[in-house]
């Protein structure tokens, strides 16, 4: 399979966590990131349960970033409201 290089700027804390996860998995960083992207894309094109789990994961990550950036929660919807639980 042909490969290509992707470059992305990410927060240092995220980079450190990803490097640690790759190390724990016994993988080099490139292979680990590729496997994470493959899993995400498989979930994106999977059945309804996989797509919902993926959406929840992305929503939770966006929410954590929102809070870390000091943004207000005033009038915000909960994840349960967003996903109809």
PLY file of the C-alpha trace (Angstrom):
ply
format ascii 1.0
element vertex 85
property float x
property float y
property float z
element edge 84
property int vertex1
property int vertex2
end_header
0.00 0.00 0.00
1.31 3.44 -0.89
1.77 5.85 1.99
1.84 9.61 2.29
2.91 11.99 5.00
0.43 14.08 6.97
1.55 16.98 9.13
-0.59 18.40 11.90
-0.03 20.85 14.71
-1.47 19.62 17.99
-1.19 20.83 21.58
1.96 19.59 23.34
-0.13 17.79 25.98
-1.98 15.82 23.29
1.27 14.96 21.53
2.71 13.65 24.80
-0.37 11.51 25.45
-0.30 10.11 21.91
3.42 9.30 22.17
2.80 7.56 25.51
-0.09 5.57 24.05
2.05 4.50 21.08
4.80 3.42 23.45
2.40 1.41 25.61
1.08 -0.27 22.46
4.64 -1.10 21.38
4.19 0.88 18.16
6.09 3.70 16.54
4.26 7.00 16.47
3.41 6.91 12.75
1.93 3.41 12.91
-0.04 4.25 16.04
-1.53 7.43 14.57
-2.38 5.55 11.36
-4.19 2.87 13.38
-6.16 5.49 15.31
-7.18 7.20 12.07
-8.15 3.83 10.54
-10.32 3.01 13.55
-12.01 6.41 13.40
-12.72 6.07 9.69
-14.04 2.52 10.16
-16.42 3.83 12.82
-17.48 6.70 10.55
-18.55 4.27 7.85
-19.83 1.57 10.20
-23.27 0.79 11.48
-25.45 3.15 13.51
-23.97 2.09 16.87
-20.40 2.71 15.71
-21.31 6.06 14.17
-23.09 7.13 17.37
-20.16 6.04 19.55
-17.81 8.00 17.28
-20.05 11.08 17.41
-20.19 10.89 21.21
-16.40 10.60 21.41
-15.88 13.61 19.15
-18.54 15.63 21.01
-16.97 14.83 24.39
-13.52 15.86 23.12
-14.94 19.12 21.73
-16.69 19.78 25.05
-13.47 19.26 27.03
-11.66 21.66 24.68
-14.50 24.20 25.01
-14.14 24.13 28.81
-10.33 24.17 28.71
-10.51 27.29 26.56
-12.54 28.97 29.32
-15.73 29.26 27.31
-19.06 29.55 29.13
-21.60 26.76 29.54
-24.50 29.22 29.79
-27.54 27.87 27.93
-25.53 24.87 26.71
-27.15 21.53 25.91
-25.95 18.41 27.71
-24.65 15.48 25.67
-27.81 13.62 26.69
-29.90 16.40 25.15
-27.78 16.39 22.01
-28.04 12.63 21.55
-31.61 12.26 22.83
-30.92 10.07 25.86
0 1
1 2
2 3
3 4
4 5
5 6
6 7
7 8
8 9
9 10
10 11
11 12
12 13
13 14
14 15
15 16
16 17
17 18
18 19
19 20
20 21
21 22
22 23
23 24
24 25
25 26
26 27
27 28
28 29
29 30
30 31
31 32
32 33
33 34
34 35
35 36
36 37
37 38
38 39
39 40
40 41
41 42
42 43
43 44
44 45
45 46
46 47
47 48
48 49
49 50
50 51
51 52
52 53
53 54
54 55
55 56
56 57
57 58
58 59
59 60
60 61
61 62
62 63
63 64
64 65
65 66
66 67
67 68
68 69
69 70
70 71
71 72
72 73
73 74
74 75
75 76
76 77
77 78
78 79
79 80
80 81
81 82
82 83
83 84
